[in-house]
Amino acid sequence: MPARRTITLTGVTAVLATAAALTGGLVPGIAAVGGSDPLGQVRQATRAYRDVDRAVAAGYVQFFGCVHEPLAGAMGTHFVNQALVGDGTIEATRPEALMYDVRPDGRLELLGAEYVVFKDAWDARHSAPPRLFGQTFVTVATPNRYGLPAFYELHAWAWKTNPTGATKDWNPRVLCVSTEGHTT
């Protein structure tokens, strides 16, 4: 597998973003917008990034290892596009982060996307938290496990179904192998 650059905690100006899971149709927890399939829109926008090397070529860089929450599930390994995180906007077709699962053969499999915007930047121009796909973003306060300023985030599990909801943070079907409480 080709080498990938990794962002370290020091000097990080990017935030997590990625989501995706679904094999077709709508998933509970994410509403259709204008009769369309919002996760279909995410799949369309991220299809090329099923190949992680294409994501890296587009400016996504690995951020941390696999992110998990014991007993709740995991988000996978995030690849973040710093330029998109720093632009202060949210666009369904331009996710700030992509989430990948490490398969047993070492290959990375795209799970979904995460939409992220720093709270201060958003709040300076808006009176309410961001919304996408009919869902209000989750606020992640500071201090947080990522060492980042407060931010808003929303996951979109477009490539792997999340039984707890298409926009929920933790997917119990994703494991961070070799981390506490997770085994294959």
C-alpha positions in Angstrom: 0.0 0.0 0.0 1.4 3.4 -0.9 2.6 5.6 2.0 0.3 8.3 3.2 1.0 11.5 5.0 -0.3 11.8 8.6 -1.4 14.9 10.3 -0.1 15.1 13.9 -1.8 16.9 16.8 0.7 19.7 16.9 -0.4 22.6 14.8 -3.6 20.9 13.5 -6.0 23.3 11.8 -8.2 20.6 10.4 -11.1 18.7 11.9 -12.6 15.3 11.5 -15.0 14.8 8.6 -16.3 11.8 7.0 -19.3 9.6 6.7 -20.9 7.0 4.7 -22.8 3.9 4.6 -25.8 2.5 2.8 -26.5 0.0 0.2 -29.5 1.8 -1.3 -32.6 3.8 -0.4 -33.0 6.0 2.7 -31.9 5.0 6.1 -33.8 5.9 9.3 -32.5 9.2 10.8 -31.9 11.0 7.5 -34.8 12.6 5.6 -35.2 12.8 1.9 -34.7 16.4 0.6 -36.9 17.4 -2.3 -37.7 13.7 -3.0 -34.0 12.8 -3.5 -31.8 10.4 -1.6 -29.4 12.5 0.4 -27.0 9.6 0.9 -27.1 9.0 -2.8 -25.8 12.5 -3.2 -23.0 11.8 -0.8 -22.1 8.5 -2.6 -22.1 10.4 -5.9 -19.8 13.1 -4.5 -17.4 10.6 -2.9 -17.4 7.6 -5.3 -13.9 8.5 -6.7 -12.6 8.4 -3.1 -13.3 4.7 -2.7 -9.7 4.6 -3.9 -7.9 6.3 -1.0 -5.0 7.4 -3.3 -7.5 9.5 -5.2 -8.6 11.1 -2.0 -5.0 11.9 -1.1 -4.5 13.4 -4.5 -7.5 15.6 -3.9 -6.0 17.0 -0.7 -7.3 14.6 2.0 -4.7 13.6 4.6 -5.0 11.0 7.3 -6.0 12.5 10.7 -5.3 10.2 13.7 -5.8 6.5 13.6 -9.1 4.7 13.9 -11.5 6.7 16.1 -13.7 4.6 18.4 -15.9 4.8 21.5 -15.9 1.6 23.5 -19.4 0.0 23.6 -20.7 2.4 21.0 -18.7 1.6 17.9 -16.3 3.5 15.7 -16.0 6.1 13.0 -13.0 4.6 11.3 -9.9 6.4 10.1 -10.5 9.9 9.0 -8.8 11.7 6.0 -9.4 15.4 6.3 -9.1 18.1 3.6 -7.8 21.2 5.5 -8.8 23.6 2.9 -12.4 22.5 3.1 -12.4 22.5 6.9 -11.0 26.1 6.9 -13.4 27.6 4.4 -16.2 28.1 7.0 -18.9 26.6 4.7 -20.8 23.3 4.4 -21.7 21.8 1.0 -23.2 18.3 0.6 -21.0 17.5 -2.4 -17.7 18.7 -0.7 -17.3 16.8 2.6 -14.5 18.0 4.8 -13.5 14.5 5.8 -13.8 10.9 4.6 -14.0 7.9 6.9 -12.3 4.6 6.0 -12.2 1.2 7.6 -9.0 -0.9 7.5 -9.8 -4.3 6.0 -8.1 -7.4 7.2 -5.9 -7.3 4.1 -4.7 -3.7 5.0 -6.8 -2.1 2.2 -8.8 1.0 3.1 -12.6 0.8 2.5 -14.6 4.1 2.3 -17.4 4.2 4.9 -18.8 7.7 4.5 -18.2 11.3 5.0 -18.1 13.8 7.8 -19.1 17.5 7.4 -17.2 19.8 9.8 -17.0 23.5 10.4 -15.3 25.4 13.2 -18.0 26.8 15.6 -16.6 30.3 15.8 -16.3 30.7 12.1 -19.9 29.4 11.6 -21.4 31.4 14.4 -19.9 34.6 13.2 -22.2 34.5 10.1 -25.1 32.3 11.3 -27.7 32.4 14.1 -28.1 28.7 14.4 -26.0 25.5 14.0 -25.6 24.2 10.5 -28.1 21.7 9.0 -27.7 19.2 6.2 -30.0 16.4 5.0 -32.6 17.7 7.4 -30.3 17.1 10.4 -28.8 19.6 12.8 -25.0 19.2 13.3 -23.6 18.0 16.6 -21.6 20.5 18.6 -18.2 19.2 19.8 -17.0 21.5 22.6 -13.5 22.3 23.6 -11.5 20.7 25.2 -12.1 17.5 23.1 -10.3 14.3 22.3 -9.0 15.8 19.1 -7.3 18.8 20.5 -9.3 21.1 18.3 -11.3 24.3 18.8 -15.0 23.8 19.2 -16.7 22.6 16.0 -19.9 21.4 14.4 -20.0 18.0 12.7 -22.4 15.6 11.0 -21.6 12.1 9.7 -23.1 10.6 6.6 -22.8 6.8 6.5 -23.2 6.5 2.7 -21.1 3.4 2.1 -21.7 1.3 5.2 -25.0 1.1 6.9 -25.1 2.4 10.4 -27.9 0.6 12.3 -28.1 3.5 14.8 -28.8 6.1 12.1 -27.3 7.4 8.9 -26.0 10.6 10.6 -25.0 9.2 14.0 -21.4 9.5 15.1 -20.7 5.9 16.1 -21.3 2.9 13.9 -21.4 -0.4 15.9 -20.5 -2.3 12.6 -17.1 -0.5 12.4 -14.3 -1.8 14.6 -10.9 -0.3 15.3 -9.0 -3.6 15.5 -6.1 -3.6 18.0 -7.7 -0.9 20.2 -9.2 -1.4 23.6 -12.4 -3.5 23.6 -12.3 -4.3 19.9 -11.4 -7.6 18.3 -12.1 -9.1 14.9 
